[in-house]
Amino acid sequence: MKRELDLSKCKPYKDYKGLCKFRSFKEMKMFLPAIEKYGLEGKYLFRPVRQHEIDDVVEIYRVGYPDLYGNTNHHFIFWHDTLLEFLDSNKDQLLIVAEKLDEKKLVGAIRIKMDKGNMSIHWEHGVIHPEYRGKKLFREMCVYCDELSEKTGAEYGSIMAATFHIATQKVLKDLGWKVRGILPGSVICWNYEDKYYRHSLVYFDKFFNGGEELVPKRIDMIPEVELVSECLGSGF
């Protein structure tokens, strides 16, 4: 529920007038477009999942991304009931699938999460079935998701890339996503039997729909953060 608040006697911590563009809160609008796209010479179709395909998606995650097992924030994707419950309770999310048309088989998936209150979008749980890797399929799925993200109206996008998969990092970089940092040991991952370890992730982001124009060109950082920013080339 949208609520109004009288801020006439308040002031922000810092005034950024002249340092970036501004937009009215009344302009904030996002939606999830149910678009489809053919890729790789028409051999694959990228589209939102259909409810009767949940079991197929669960199987793709089990064989393609078992590392998330045991992580209670993420392993809901391994069971029909928990994945369906999650999707039903999160209406601002899309589960995108890649379908190999001649086999009528789902071979990839990725989750798109929209944050309307922040005008942003987050990609998560990207996976390709092991038997279909090495065909530039993940790249094509990311191209599709880029177009979808733009059409949602989002101004900012983010994704965490696994450090055990260099190809994902290369694809995102080639598509204009910027490396913003690394999060050492940020997630629990399964590694055979009942063992887990802490996996490191690379943080990527990208602006859409002119979002970079709303970012102040001067920000306050301690020297250590400035050094990291310079090393990463963290311009807009």
C-alpha positions in Angstrom: 0.0 0.0 0.0 1.4 3.4 -1.0 1.5 5.9 1.8 2.2 9.6 1.8 4.5 11.3 4.2 5.1 15.0 4.8 8.8 15.6 4.3 8.6 19.4 4.0 10.5 19.9 7.3 13.0 17.1 6.5 16.2 17.1 4.5 18.3 14.2 3.1 21.7 13.4 4.7 23.4 14.9 1.6 22.1 17.1 -1.2 23.1 15.7 -4.6 21.5 18.5 -6.7 23.8 19.1 -9.7 25.6 15.8 -9.3 23.0 13.6 -11.1 19.6 13.5 -12.7 16.4 13.0 -10.7 13.1 11.3 -11.4 9.8 11.7 -9.7 8.5 8.8 -7.5 5.3 9.1 -9.6 7.3 7.8 -12.6 8.2 4.5 -10.9 6.6 1.7 -12.9 7.8 -1.9 -13.5 6.1 -5.0 -14.9 7.1 -8.5 -16.0 6.6 -8.9 -19.7 5.8 -12.5 -20.8 8.0 -12.3 -24.0 9.4 -15.2 -26.0 12.4 -15.4 -28.2 14.0 -18.0 -30.5 17.7 -18.4 -30.5 20.6 -20.3 -32.0 19.1 -20.5 -35.5 15.7 -21.2 -34.2 16.6 -24.4 -32.4 15.8 -23.1 -28.9 13.0 -21.1 -27.4 13.4 -18.9 -24.4 10.2 -18.2 -22.4 8.5 -18.2 -19.0 8.0 -21.7 -17.5 4.5 -23.3 -17.7 3.1 -24.8 -14.5 3.1 -28.4 -15.8 6.9 -28.1 -16.5 7.9 -27.6 -12.9 9.1 -31.3 -12.6 11.3 -30.8 -15.6 12.9 -27.7 -14.2 13.5 -29.4 -10.8 15.4 -32.1 -12.6 17.6 -29.6 -14.5 18.6 -28.0 -11.2 19.3 -31.3 -9.6 21.7 -32.5 -12.3 23.0 -29.0 -13.3 23.3 -27.1 -10.0 23.4 -29.7 -7.1 25.9 -27.4 -5.4 23.0 -25.5 -3.9 21.7 -28.5 -2.0 21.7 -27.9 1.8 21.6 -24.1 1.5 18.2 -23.5 2.9 18.0 -20.1 1.2 18.3 -21.7 -2.2 17.6 -25.4 -2.3 13.8 -25.0 -2.7 14.5 -25.3 -6.4 15.1 -29.1 -6.0 11.5 -30.1 -5.2 8.3 -29.6 -7.1 6.2 -28.4 -4.1 8.7 -25.9 -2.7 9.6 -24.4 -6.1 5.9 -24.1 -7.0 5.1 -22.6 -3.6 7.9 -20.1 -4.0 6.8 -19.0 -7.4 3.2 -18.8 -6.3 4.1 -16.6 -3.3 6.4 -14.3 -5.3 4.4 -12.7 -8.1 7.2 -10.4 -9.1 9.3 -13.3 -10.3 9.7 -15.1 -13.5 11.3 -18.5 -14.0 12.7 -18.5 -17.5 13.4 -21.7 -19.4 15.3 -22.7 -22.5 13.4 -25.3 -24.6 15.1 -27.4 -27.3 12.4 -27.4 -29.9 13.2 -30.6 -31.9 13.3 -32.6 -28.7 10.5 -30.7 -27.0 12.7 -30.7 -23.9 13.6 -28.1 -21.3 17.4 -27.8 -21.1 18.0 -24.6 -19.1 16.5 -22.2 -16.6 17.2 -18.9 -14.8 15.1 -17.0 -12.2 14.4 -13.2 -12.7 13.4 -11.3 -9.6 11.9 -7.9 -9.8 12.0 -5.3 -7.0 9.5 -2.6 -7.9 10.2 -0.5 -4.9 13.8 -0.2 -5.9 13.3 -0.2 -9.7 15.8 -3.0 -10.0 16.0 -6.6 -11.2 18.1 -9.5 -10.1 19.1 -12.7 -11.9 19.6 -15.9 -10.0 20.0 -19.7 -10.3 21.1 -19.7 -14.0 21.7 -23.3 -15.1 22.1 -25.3 -18.3 21.6 -29.1 -18.4 25.1 -30.7 -18.5 24.4 -32.5 -21.7 23.7 -29.2 -23.5 26.6 -27.1 -22.3 29.2 -25.7 -24.7 26.6 -24.6 -27.3 26.5 -20.9 -26.4 23.1 -21.6 -24.9 23.8 -19.8 -21.7 24.9 -16.7 -23.6 21.7 -16.7 -25.7 19.6 -17.1 -22.5 21.4 -14.0 -21.0 20.8 -12.0 -24.2 17.1 -12.8 -23.9 17.1 -11.9 -20.1 18.9 -8.6 -21.0 16.1 -7.7 -23.3 13.5 -8.8 -20.8 15.1 -6.7 -18.1 15.1 -3.6 -20.2 11.4 -4.1 -21.0 10.5 -4.4 -17.3 11.4 -0.7 -16.9 14.2 -1.6 -14.4 16.9 0.9 -13.9 19.5 -1.4 -12.3 20.3 -5.1 -12.5 22.5 -7.4 -10.5 23.7 -11.0 -10.6 26.1 -13.1 -8.5 28.3 -15.3 -10.6 29.9 -18.5 -9.3 33.7 -18.6 -9.2 33.7 -22.3 -10.3 32.3 -21.3 -13.7 34.5 -18.9 -15.7 32.3 -19.1 -18.7 29.4 -17.3 -16.9 31.7 -14.5 -15.9 33.0 -14.1 -19.5 29.5 -14.0 -20.9 28.3 -11.4 -18.5 31.4 -9.2 -19.1 30.9 -9.5 -22.9 27.2 -8.4 -22.6 28.2 -5.2 -20.8 27.8 -6.3 -17.2 30.4 -4.7 -14.9 32.4 -6.5 -12.2 31.8 -4.6 -8.9 33.5 -6.9 -6.5 34.0 -10.4 -5.1 32.2 -11.8 -2.0 34.6 -14.4 -0.5 32.8 -17.4 1.0 29.4 -15.8 0.9 27.3 -18.9 0.2 27.2 -22.4 1.5 27.6 -25.1 -1.2 27.3 -28.8 -1.2 30.4 -30.9 -2.1 29.7 -34.6 -2.0 28.3 -36.8 0.7 27.0 -34.6 3.6 29.8 -32.0 3.3 29.6 -28.3 2.5 32.0 -25.4 2.1 31.7 -21.7 1.6 31.8 -20.6 -2.0 32.9 -17.2 -3.3 30.8 -15.1 -5.7 31.5 -12.3 -8.2 29.1 -9.4 -8.1 28.1 -8.0 -11.5 25.7 -5.2 -12.3 24.3 -3.3 -15.2 22.2 -0.2 -15.7 19.0 -0.1 -17.8 16.7 2.6 -19.0 19.1 5.4 -18.2 19.6 4.4 -14.6 23.2 5.4 -14.6 22.1 9.1 -15.0 20.6 9.0 -11.6 23.8 8.0 -9.9 25.8 10.9 -8.3 29.2 11.3 -10.0 30.9 12.0 -6.8 30.5 9.6 -3.8 32.3 9.4 -0.5 34.7 6.5 0.0 37.5 5.7 2.4 40.9 5.2 0.7 40.6 1.4 0.7 37.3 1.5 -1.1 38.6 4.1 -3.6 41.5 1.7 -4.3 39.1 -1.1 -5.0 37.0 1.1 -7.2 40.0 2.2 -9.2 41.2 -1.4 -9.6 37.7 -2.5 -10.9 37.3 0.5 -13.1 33.9 1.0 -11.5 32.7 3.9 -13.7 29.2 4.0 -15.0 
